[in-house]
Amino acid sequence: MTTDHTHNSATATPPGAPDRPRTAGAFTPRITPAQCRALLAGARDPIGLLPKSVNLRTLASLADVGYVGLDQSRDVLRGQKATLDALDVWGGALTEDGWQRARAEGAGRFRIVVVGCGKAKQDRRVTAGAMYVGTFHGSCRETAKALLQNGGRQYILSAAHGLLDLSTEIDPYDITVGDPGSVSADFVQAQVRERGIESAEVTVLAGSKYVALARQSWPGLEAPLAGAGYRRRYEVVELAEAPAREYIQANHYLSGWPPTVHRFGLVDLEAAGGDDGQVVDGQLLVGVVVLGVPMSRRALTRVFPSLEPYTEALEMSRVCLSPSVASNGESFTVAAALRLAAGHGVRGVVTYADPVARLRTLPDGRTAGSPRGHLGVIYQALSATYTGRSTARTVIVLPDGQVLPARSIAKFVTGDRGADGFERRIVALGASQRPAGADRRAWLRTALEQIGARRQRHPGTYRYALPVGRTRAERSRAVLGMPALPYPKWVDARHPT
């Protein structure tokens, strides 16, 4: 008889209940180098199975501290048929505690792939790994194995049961997500919390309903299959500076134009000929992504110390899409833009989300921005690494709600390029003309008082890091110089965590 390895730990758990991670401050058992190697080897298997080379004494000792569940068959755990003679006696698989200890020992960020259940099923009670027999589900399972070749864990998201280990036995059922009796987002969230996998790196291979259900637990999940329709309707292309700047200044909540290196546009291939909007090479432009140069070189080298700033490492300073673009379009557009940027040698991108509300009235009367601020959900959806807030600072807010960039102030004071445009903008808001030869810094101080500009304390923006590359080898160049932190979340309508 096969034992569900996720419930065979040293601490007794009610039958059918998910394992609970060790609580903060709980005793952490000491393990030998051989035991550590066994845990790391198990973490490289998609479902946590330890290799046959691990001896029985090591297996038993890891089982005693709750890191491994002993089982009589690797084949049964994998959902495969096996004759009695072919069974691997005393196989071992990592428990939830074992997964967490393996990660603590250097197994890397906890990786999970969730595969949606399928309509075609067995007609009898079997393990979840063997229940679904449809071609699409089978292809997703194979893809999951490939994604987890360097370690991680695979679950099935069932409309009837929620998250399922492959070894859990279930009966056939006939409901899908959204049907009466199907699991709720709250139910799945409780399962995720019980397993201690809220901060895992998650990829969901399923349709949009299942992705939406899973996204309630993991806002930053990747869903490569949910965006298939974008590739038929939209295309991301490289842009010259002029059309990119025109689009941003007409549509983004920040009116300024940053120094740019690469610019990418999202074009709608199915837009009707009479649709209003900016056209590039005969196609309607519906979005722009800008990669550029931050104010400080250190903004790049702190995050990616091994990359050359301004060439291999850049700041993603603008992302702006038309409201006409279908949901999740931002993630699709940014991912495609970064693939193009990789062809130019870009290997890492730093980007920021401003949690402070910013609104701007656009030239055509529309309002851009967010009255709530931004968490960086786009970047979380791309599995970007959150590295904390930027430095808290005091900003100057103009009467039109725009923040006066420190870069613009510095250029004006020194008389650099763009100083005349900056001065005209301040005068247009109601300031007196600057007398010829007058001290620029003194005039600006008086002008800001005249127009009613105010100083506001800013808590710092949320900083995210994204490796860039067309292959794993290229992406591996982006070695982070800062620790990864849990994603920020809204705890109420005003204050993010």
Order of alpha helices (4+ residues) and beta strands (2+ residues): alpha-alpha-beta-alpha-beta-alpha-beta-beta-alpha-alpha-beta-beta-beta-alpha-beta-alpha-alpha-beta-alpha-beta-beta-beta-alpha-beta-alpha-beta-beta-beta-alpha-beta-beta-beta-alpha-alpha-alpha-beta-beta-alpha
